């Protein structure tokens, strides 16, 4: 124990050992002691020496400390000492006051110890397991140690944790710890863990991180909270920035709606704390991450819609128009509103309706533009207002029209300040930054909008009293010729290029001023400094636009004359070189990266993002237009005309084939309808036949029943025939004969009906066969049309190839005609003749093709006629079927009446026979009477023979 007293600061008994010797003895004690108390005291001593003797402790004790973590897991105190010691030798934060060279050495030392610790990945797995310990003195130093390791070697640690089972989930449990110190350090750990690793960001997000972080922000007081809120916001930014999957998960989880309460500010906005400003700044950045222009358009649009529906945009506009808001928060709010409304028509319309709380109320756009053209406003604020105005007009033709309308004479209100008046005032003010901002803003009002470009030509400006007004276009060129600052001239040139591009009318107005073209050529041809070379490049672009979009309406400034002027005054190569200088400029490359204008100083504001896209589109076509000769242009025009003619022919054939397809489709539908009708009629006839057969069977059964009842009655009547008079018997026999005649008549009518039904069946079968024949004709017509379509396409391709070959041969023939006659010329002439013959044959084939089309049309007409006749046949069959059904019903009724009549007659016959029996008369059956009559006839015949 005397040894530990010396180490811990007791009175030395002899000469003091050096630090390295002491540490060596402590390491031996840790490695060799069997008692836990001795090892604990040695580790405690190493902890106290680890800050002063960081190199020695790290070099000698790291392996022993790792072994302690592995073997002494049951003792939380020694674990805490070991983790604290490892943290002291790995962490670099304690040496902040050292000089830069020393600090660099310290950083290298921490990185070296970190590399040594993570050489064995099991050490990280062991550390993650230790973090599951709930003991405060173990969990807190474990979190700090892992955070320090991530700071020194982030990428390697991320890879190890990512493949460790449940590694990220264990770290996410730190946010649920009830002890705020551990929870807050867990936030710092996750902040380091999620930097630049999309896979870990996704895992953390799907471990319910958004819900937990938003709950912590709410618990801590939102924007009024402390440093914990800042850490939560930074972690949210790590999870969402450049991670489309997490952004979509954040939106689908309805977490955007939970952001709205963050921006609720009161009327009294004075005295904001620095922490509140920081928190609100990160909250605004979080909104911007969700609607950033670098995101996919679909995801951005859905987030913009959600922000408008939940009222977040309205809340941001309230902050925008509030008083007492710090300047940096106001600037960031303007940038945030800009990206929330960019490209969203609904949000842009809402922003146009927002008014500032002034008397009288003014539109928010007007108030913001007043700040943009005011040179006393901060530079970053003016850039933010310009960005907001650009986003308001982005893909918003309605807003562009409203801005340009404020400049037109018919809509100017002298009693109020409009956006157009502010832009014109900024365009012609003495401040070059105001000139540039106003020119770029006005250019965005004309972006991809031909109508507004033409409308802006109507704008007239009053320069001074007593002088006639001049057009806005003329005034811009006048300021250019006066030789103002570079920033002003660059802004005006960008405005003019945007204005007259893709607008021949504006090009004509620009060229109509006789001074513009000489000014541009003079500017381009001079040899000036680097800034002036930038102006020269823009002048070359403007002159190139005048060539490319020239409609040759001005005789003095046609395309050809302007190109001749460039060749004489400037030189084509020099012109292209001056034009290409723009893309080599550093500020051009910086502006082309993102839409938001971010510049360190006002002097660097030279290029606009949308203008860089326009320049990329025009540079190549202008270079080609300048180098082309008049003959090449004529040839291109001829080729265009030929292609147009060819396209028109192909279009005609396409229309013809499309019409035929439509007719064929209609015929198919008709055939299908007729087929279905025929099937329905066949089904109906079958049902009717079955019903008739049922009626026949019923009739046969009734007939049999009637015959049996008559036989029984005759047998009974044969026994009693006493006392009946002969007259009554004769009368009864007559009535029976009459009934038999009626029955035979009804049987004849039934046979007639059966014959009619059979004829109906044959007619239906004939109609079905006709329909089948029509269907086969239709299929044959379809095959003919398809083959015809293939032939037309093949003939069009062959014609195109032959026309190309003919032009080439004609060109060769003309060349051969101007030179002395040679054998090659004769060969070319023969090829031309062959080509003419081939073309004649192709024309004949085309005529044949047209004849085939005519015959096809006639076939189609014949098919229509056959279909009409089939329809009429079907209608006749339908009428006959209805008639037959009616006759069957009448027959059925007659049969029922006959049966009732027969039943009555049977009753009468029975009653009469009964009377005859009562009278004692003998009654014979009908069959006996017939036999007796037959015998009598045979006797008479024998007598005659004798």
RATAHU-V414853 format. One record per residue. N is the residue number from 0. RES is the residue in one small letter. NEAR is the number of other C-alpha atoms within 10 Angstrom. Layout:
# RATAHU-V414853
{{N | RES | NEAR} {N | RES | NEAR}}
This chain:
# RATAHU-V414853
{{0 | x | 8} {1 | x | 11} {2 | x | 13} {3 | x | 16} {4 | x | 12} {5 | x | 16} {6 | x | 22} {7 | x | 14} {8 | x | 8} {9 | x | 11} {10 | x | 10} {11 | x | 13} {12 | x | 10} {13 | x | 7} {14 | x | 6} {15 | x | 11} {16 | x | 12} {17 | x | 9} {18 | x | 15} {19 | x | 14} {20 | x | 12} {21 | x | 19} {22 | x | 23} {23 | x | 17} {24 | x | 14} {25 | x | 26} {26 | x | 23} {27 | x | 16} {28 | x | 17} {29 | x | 24} {30 | x | 17} {31 | x | 11} {32 | x | 13} {33 | x | 10} {34 | x | 9} {35 | x | 13} {36 | x | 11} {37 | x | 17} {38 | x | 22} {39 | x | 22} {40 | x | 19} {41 | x | 24} {42 | x | 28} {43 | x | 22} {44 | x | 20} {45 | x | 29} {46 | x | 24} {47 | x | 16} {48 | x | 20} {49 | x | 22} {50 | x | 17} {51 | x | 13} {52 | x | 16} {53 | x | 20} {54 | x | 18} {55 | x | 18} {56 | x | 25} {57 | x | 23} {58 | x | 12} {59 | x | 16} {60 | x | 25} {61 | x | 20} {62 | x | 15} {63 | x | 16} {64 | x | 24} {65 | x | 18} {66 | x | 15} {67 | x | 22} {68 | x | 22} {69 | x | 15} {70 | x | 11} {71 | x | 15} {72 | x | 13} {73 | x | 10} {74 | x | 14} {75 | x | 18} {76 | x | 15} {77 | x | 25} {78 | x | 27} {79 | x | 22} {80 | x | 25} {81 | x | 27} {82 | x | 27} {83 | x | 25} {84 | x | 28} {85 | x | 28} {86 | x | 24} {87 | x | 24} {88 | x | 26} {89 | x | 28} {90 | x | 25} {91 | x | 20} {92 | x | 13} {93 | x | 10} {94 | x | 13} {95 | x | 11} {96 | x | 9} {97 | x | 11} {98 | x | 10} {99 | x | 10} {100 | x | 9} {101 | x | 13} {102 | x | 16} {103 | x | 13} {104 | x | 12} {105 | x | 23} {106 | x | 17} {107 | x | 14} {108 | x | 20} {109 | x | 27} {110 | x | 20} {111 | x | 15} {112 | x | 21} {113 | x | 22} {114 | x | 17} {115 | x | 14} {116 | x | 19} {117 | x | 16} {118 | x | 11} {119 | x | 10} {120 | x | 13} {121 | x | 13} {122 | x | 16} {123 | x | 20} {124 | x | 16} {125 | x | 13} {126 | x | 19} {127 | x | 22} {128 | x | 14} {129 | x | 19} {130 | x | 20} {131 | x | 15} {132 | x | 15} {133 | x | 12} {134 | x | 13} {135 | x | 14} {136 | x | 17} {137 | x | 23} {138 | x | 22} {139 | x | 22} {140 | x | 23} {141 | x | 26} {142 | x | 25} {143 | x | 22} {144 | x | 23} {145 | x | 23} {146 | x | 23} {147 | x | 24} {148 | x | 25} {149 | x | 21} {150 | x | 20} {151 | x | 22} {152 | x | 16} {153 | x | 18} {154 | x | 14} {155 | x | 14} {156 | x | 20} {157 | x | 22} {158 | x | 13} {159 | x | 16} {160 | x | 19} {161 | x | 16} {162 | x | 11} {163 | x | 15} {164 | x | 12} {165 | x | 13} {166 | x | 17} {167 | x | 21} {168 | x | 12} {169 | x | 14} {170 | x | 21} {171 | x | 23} {172 | x | 14} {173 | x | 24} {174 | x | 21} {175 | x | 13} {176 | x | 14} {177 | x | 9} {178 | x | 11} {179 | x | 13} {180 | x | 12} {181 | x | 20} {182 | x | 21} {183 | x | 19} {184 | x | 20} {185 | x | 24} {186 | x | 24} {187 | x | 19} {188 | x | 24} {189 | x | 25} {190 | x | 21} {191 | x | 20} {192 | x | 26} {193 | x | 22} {194 | x | 18} {195 | x | 17} {196 | x | 17} {197 | x | 19} {198 | x | 14} {199 | x | 20} {200 | x | 26} {201 | x | 19} {202 | x | 18} {203 | x | 21} {204 | x | 21} {205 | x | 12} {206 | x | 15} {207 | x | 11} {208 | x | 19} {209 | x | 21} {210 | x | 14} {211 | x | 15} {212 | x | 19} {213 | x | 19} {214 | x | 14} {215 | x | 18} {216 | x | 21} {217 | x | 17} {218 | x | 11} {219 | x | 15} {220 | x | 12} {221 | x | 23} {222 | x | 24} {223 | x | 17} {224 | x | 17} {225 | x | 17} {226 | x | 14} {227 | x | 20} {228 | x | 29} {229 | x | 22} {230 | x | 21} {231 | x | 25} {232 | x | 23} {233 | x | 19} {234 | x | 24} {235 | x | 22} {236 | x | 22} {237 | x | 22} {238 | x | 29} {239 | x | 22} {240 | x | 20} {241 | x | 17} {242 | x | 20} {243 | x | 17} {244 | x | 14} {245 | x | 21} {246 | x | 22} {247 | x | 16} {248 | x | 16} {249 | x | 19} {250 | x | 17} {251 | x | 13} {252 | x | 12} {253 | x | 12} {254 | x | 14} {255 | x | 17} {256 | x | 16} {257 | x | 14} {258 | x | 18} {259 | x | 17} {260 | x | 14} {261 | x | 19} {262 | x | 17} {263 | x | 12} {264 | x | 15} {265 | x | 9} {266 | x | 8} {267 | x | 11} {268 | x | 13} {269 | x | 11} {270 | x | 9} {271 | x | 13} {272 | x | 10} {273 | x | 9} {274 | x | 16} {275 | x | 18} {276 | x | 17} {277 | x | 17} {278 | x | 26} {279 | x | 22} {280 | x | 20} {281 | x | 23} {282 | x | 23} {283 | x | 21} {284 | x | 20} {285 | x | 21} {286 | x | 22} {287 | x | 20} {288 | x | 21} {289 | x | 30} {290 | x | 26} {291 | x | 20} {292 | x | 17} {293 | x | 12} {294 | x | 17} {295 | x | 11} {296 | x | 12} {297 | x | 9} {298 | x | 16} {299 | x | 24} {300 | x | 19} {301 | x | 16} {302 | x | 21} {303 | x | 24} {304 | x | 16} {305 | x | 18} {306 | x | 25} {307 | x | 18} {308 | x | 13} {309 | x | 16} {310 | x | 13} {311 | x | 25} {312 | x | 22} {313 | x | 19} {314 | x | 18} {315 | x | 22} {316 | x | 20} {317 | x | 18} {318 | x | 20} {319 | x | 20} {320 | x | 18} {321 | x | 17} {322 | x | 14} {323 | x | 14} {324 | x | 19} {325 | x | 13} {326 | x | 12} {327 | x | 15} {328 | x | 18} {329 | x | 21} {330 | x | 20} {331 | x | 21} {332 | x | 22} {333 | x | 26} {334 | x | 23} {335 | x | 24} {336 | x | 28} {337 | x | 25} {338 | x | 25} {339 | x | 31} {340 | x | 27} {341 | x | 26} {342 | x | 21} {343 | x | 20} {344 | x | 18} {345 | x | 12} {346 | x | 22} {347 | x | 23} {348 | x | 15} {349 | x | 14} {350 | x | 20} {351 | x | 15} {352 | x | 13} {353 | x | 17} {354 | x | 18} {355 | x | 20} {356 | x | 14} {357 | x | 10} {358 | x | 6} {359 | x | 8} {360 | x | 11} {361 | x | 17} {362 | x | 17} {363 | x | 19} {364 | x | 20} {365 | x | 20} {366 | x | 20} {367 | x | 23} {368 | x | 24} {369 | x | 20} {370 | x | 16} {371 | x | 28} {372 | x | 26} {373 | x | 16} {374 | x | 16} {375 | x | 9} {376 | x | 12} {377 | x | 14} {378 | x | 16} {379 | x | 20} {380 | x | 20} {381 | x | 24} {382 | x | 22} {383 | x | 25} {384 | x | 24} {385 | x | 26} {386 | x | 23} {387 | x | 26} {388 | x | 23} {389 | x | 23} {390 | x | 24} {391 | x | 29} {392 | x | 25} {393 | x | 22} {394 | x | 20} {395 | x | 19} {396 | x | 18} {397 | x | 13} {398 | x | 18} {399 | x | 21} {400 | x | 17} {401 | x | 15} {402 | x | 21} {403 | x | 20} {404 | x | 20} {405 | x | 18} {406 | x | 25} {407 | x | 16} {408 | x | 12} {409 | x | 8} {410 | x | 10} {411 | x | 15} {412 | x | 12} {413 | x | 7} {414 | x | 6} {415 | x | 9} {416 | x | 15} {417 | x | 22} {418 | x | 21} {419 | x | 21} {420 | x | 17} {421 | x | 18} {422 | x | 26} {423 | x | 18} {424 | x | 15} {425 | x | 25} {426 | x | 27} {427 | x | 18} {428 | x | 15} {429 | x | 14} {430 | x | 16} {431 | x | 22} {432 | x | 26} {433 | x | 24} {434 | x | 26} {435 | x | 29} {436 | x | 28} {437 | x | 29} {438 | x | 27} {439 | x | 29} {440 | x | 23} {441 | x | 24} {442 | x | 24} {443 | x | 25} {444 | x | 30} {445 | x | 25} {446 | x | 23} {447 | x | 17} {448 | x | 18} {449 | x | 17} {450 | x | 13} {451 | x | 20} {452 | x | 23} {453 | x | 17} {454 | x | 16} {455 | x | 20} {456 | x | 18} {457 | x | 14} {458 | x | 18} {459 | x | 18} {460 | x | 17} {461 | x | 12} {462 | x | 12} {463 | x | 8} {464 | x | 7} {465 | x | 7} {466 | x | 8} {467 | x | 10} {468 | x | 14} {469 | x | 13} {470 | x | 16} {471 | x | 18} {472 | x | 21} {473 | x | 17} {474 | x | 16} {475 | x | 18} {476 | x | 19} {477 | x | 13} {478 | x | 15} {479 | x | 20} {480 | x | 15} {481 | x | 9} {482 | x | 10} {483 | x | 13} {484 | x | 14} {485 | x | 18} {486 | x | 24} {487 | x | 26} {488 | x | 27} {489 | x | 28} {490 | x | 28} {491 | x | 24} {492 | x | 23} {493 | x | 25} {494 | x | 24} {495 | x | 23} {496 | x | 23} {497 | x | 26} {498 | x | 27} {499 | x | 24} {500 | x | 23} {501 | x | 19} {502 | x | 20} {503 | x | 20} {504 | x | 19} {505 | x | 24} {506 | x | 24} {507 | x | 19} {508 | x | 15} {509 | x | 20} {510 | x | 19} {511 | x | 14} {512 | x | 11} {513 | x | 11} {514 | x | 13} {515 | x | 17} {516 | x | 20} {517 | x | 12} {518 | x | 14} {519 | x | 19} {520 | x | 19} {521 | x | 13} {522 | x | 21} {523 | x | 26} {524 | x | 17} {525 | x | 12} {526 | x | 10} {527 | x | 13} {528 | x | 8} {529 | x | 11} {530 | x | 12} {531 | x | 17} {532 | x | 19} {533 | x | 23} {534 | x | 24} {535 | x | 27} {536 | x | 23} {537 | x | 29} {538 | x | 28} {539 | x | 26} {540 | x | 27} {541 | x | 23} {542 | x | 24} {543 | x | 28} {544 | x | 25} {545 | x | 28} {546 | x | 22} {547 | x | 20} {548 | x | 19} {549 | x | 22} {550 | x | 16} {551 | x | 15} {552 | x | 12} {553 | x | 13} {554 | x | 8} {555 | x | 13} {556 | x | 21} {557 | x | 17} {558 | x | 23} {559 | x | 17} {560 | x | 14} {561 | x | 19} {562 | x | 23} {563 | x | 16} {564 | x | 17} {565 | x | 22} {566 | x | 16} {567 | x | 10} {568 | x | 15} {569 | x | 18} {570 | x | 15} {571 | x | 18} {572 | x | 14} {573 | x | 15} {574 | x | 25} {575 | x | 22} {576 | x | 13} {577 | x | 21} {578 | x | 26} {579 | x | 19} {580 | x | 16} {581 | x | 22} {582 | x | 17} {583 | x | 10} {584 | x | 13} {585 | x | 10} {586 | x | 16} {587 | x | 18} {588 | x | 15} {589 | x | 15} {590 | x | 21} {591 | x | 18} {592 | x | 11} {593 | x | 14} {594 | x | 15} {595 | x | 21} {596 | x | 18} {597 | x | 16} {598 | x | 16} {599 | x | 9} {600 | x | 9} {601 | x | 14} {602 | x | 11} {603 | x | 12} {604 | x | 21} {605 | x | 22} {606 | x | 22} {607 | x | 25} {608 | x | 18} {609 | x | 19} {610 | x | 21} {611 | x | 18} {612 | x | 11} {613 | x | 15} {614 | x | 18} {615 | x | 11} {616 | x | 11} {617 | x | 15} {618 | x | 17} {619 | x | 12} {620 | x | 13} {621 | x | 22} {622 | x | 19} {623 | x | 12} {624 | x | 16} {625 | x | 22} {626 | x | 14} {627 | x | 12} {628 | x | 14} {629 | x | 12} {630 | x | 9} {631 | x | 11} {632 | x | 13} {633 | x | 11} {634 | x | 12} {635 | x | 12} {636 | x | 12} {637 | x | 12} {638 | x | 13} {639 | x | 12} {640 | x | 12} {641 | x | 15} {642 | x | 13} {643 | x | 12} {644 | x | 12} {645 | x | 16} {646 | x | 12} {647 | x | 12} {648 | x | 13} {649 | x | 16} {650 | x | 12} {651 | x | 12} {652 | x | 16} {653 | x | 15} {654 | x | 12} {655 | x | 14} {656 | x | 17} {657 | x | 13} {658 | x | 12} {659 | x | 20} {660 | x | 15} {661 | x | 12} {662 | x | 13} {663 | x | 18} {664 | x | 13} {665 | x | 12} {666 | x | 19} {667 | x | 16} {668 | x | 12} {669 | x | 15} {670 | x | 18} {671 | x | 14} {672 | x | 12} {673 | x | 20} {674 | x | 16} {675 | x | 12} {676 | x | 14} {677 | x | 18} {678 | x | 13} {679 | x | 12} {680 | x | 18} {681 | x | 16} {682 | x | 12} {683 | x | 13} {684 | x | 18} {685 | x | 13} {686 | x | 12} {687 | x | 17} {688 | x | 16} {689 | x | 12} {690 | x | 13} {691 | x | 19} {692 | x | 13} {693 | x | 12} {694 | x | 16} {695 | x | 14} {696 | x | 12} {697 | x | 12} {698 | x | 16} {699 | x | 12} {700 | x | 11} {701 | x | 12} {702 | x | 12} {703 | x | 12} {704 | x | 11} {705 | x | 15} {706 | x | 10} {707 | x | 10} {708 | x | 12} {709 | x | 15} {710 | x | 14} {711 | x | 10} {712 | x | 17} {713 | x | 18} {714 | x | 12} {715 | x | 16} {716 | x | 23} {717 | x | 16} {718 | x | 14} {719 | x | 20} {720 | x | 20} {721 | x | 15} {722 | x | 14} {723 | x | 20} {724 | x | 12} {725 | x | 9} {726 | x | 8} {727 | x | 11} {728 | x | 15} {729 | x | 10} {730 | x | 10} {731 | x | 14} {732 | x | 13} {733 | x | 11} {734 | x | 13} {735 | x | 14} {736 | x | 11} {737 | x | 10} {738 | x | 16} {739 | x | 12} {740 | x | 11} {741 | x | 13} {742 | x | 15} {743 | x | 11} {744 | x | 11} {745 | x | 15} {746 | x | 13} {747 | x | 11} {748 | x | 11} {749 | x | 17} {750 | x | 11} {751 | x | 11} {752 | x | 17} {753 | x | 15} {754 | x | 11} {755 | x | 13} {756 | x | 20} {757 | x | 11} {758 | x | 11} {759 | x | 17} {760 | x | 17} {761 | x | 10} {762 | x | 15} {763 | x | 20} {764 | x | 13} {765 | x | 13} {766 | x | 17} {767 | x | 19} {768 | x | 12} {769 | x | 17} {770 | x | 22} {771 | x | 14} {772 | x | 12} {773 | x | 19} {774 | x | 21} {775 | x | 12} {776 | x | 17} {777 | x | 20} {778 | x | 13} {779 | x | 12} {780 | x | 18} {781 | x | 18} {782 | x | 12} {783 | x | 14} {784 | x | 19} {785 | x | 15} {786 | x | 11} {787 | x | 17} {788 | x | 18} {789 | x | 11} {790 | x | 14} {791 | x | 19} {792 | x | 14} {793 | x | 11} {794 | x | 16} {795 | x | 17} {796 | x | 13} {797 | x | 13} {798 | x | 16} {799 | x | 14} {800 | x | 11} {801 | x | 17} {802 | x | 16} {803 | x | 14} {804 | x | 15} {805 | x | 19} {806 | x | 12} {807 | x | 13} {808 | x | 19} {809 | x | 16} {810 | x | 13} {811 | x | 16} {812 | x | 20} {813 | x | 13} {814 | x | 12} {815 | x | 18} {816 | x | 14} {817 | x | 8} {818 | x | 9} {819 | x | 8} {820 | x | 10} {821 | x | 10} {822 | x | 9} {823 | x | 12} {824 | x | 18} {825 | x | 14} {826 | x | 12} {827 | x | 19} {828 | x | 19} {829 | x | 14} {830 | x | 17} {831 | x | 20} {832 | x | 14} {833 | x | 13} {834 | x | 17} {835 | x | 14} {836 | x | 12} {837 | x | 13} {838 | x | 16} {839 | x | 12} {840 | x | 12} {841 | x | 16} {842 | x | 13} {843 | x | 12} {844 | x | 13} {845 | x | 16} {846 | x | 12} {847 | x | 12} {848 | x | 16} {849 | x | 13} {850 | x | 12} {851 | x | 15} {852 | x | 17} {853 | x | 12} {854 | x | 12} {855 | x | 17} {856 | x | 14} {857 | x | 12} {858 | x | 15} {859 | x | 19} {860 | x | 12} {861 | x | 13} {862 | x | 18} {863 | x | 16} {864 | x | 12} {865 | x | 17} {866 | x | 20} {867 | x | 12} {868 | x | 13} {869 | x | 18} {870 | x | 16} {871 | x | 12} {872 | x | 17} {873 | x | 21} {874 | x | 12} {875 | x | 13} {876 | x | 18} {877 | x | 14} {878 | x | 12} {879 | x | 15} {880 | x | 20} {881 | x | 12} {882 | x | 12} {883 | x | 17} {884 | x | 16} {885 | x | 12} {886 | x | 13} {887 | x | 20} {888 | x | 13} {889 | x | 12} {890 | x | 17} {891 | x | 17} {892 | x | 12} {893 | x | 13} {894 | x | 18} {895 | x | 13} {896 | x | 12} {897 | x | 16} {898 | x | 17} {899 | x | 12} {900 | x | 13} {901 | x | 18} {902 | x | 14} {903 | x | 11} {904 | x | 15} {905 | x | 17} {906 | x | 13} {907 | x | 14} {908 | x | 20} {909 | x | 16} {910 | x | 12} {911 | x | 17} {912 | x | 25} {913 | x | 19} {914 | x | 18} {915 | x | 23} {916 | x | 21} {917 | x | 14} {918 | x | 15} {919 | x | 15} {920 | x | 22} {921 | x | 16} {922 | x | 21} {923 | x | 16} {924 | x | 15} {925 | x | 12} {926 | x | 11} {927 | x | 10} {928 | x | 10} {929 | x | 10} {930 | x | 11} {931 | x | 12} {932 | x | 11} {933 | x | 11} {934 | x | 11} {935 | x | 10} {936 | x | 11} {937 | x | 12} {938 | x | 11} {939 | x | 11} {940 | x | 11} {941 | x | 9} {942 | x | 8} {943 | x | 8} {944 | x | 7} {945 | x | 6}}
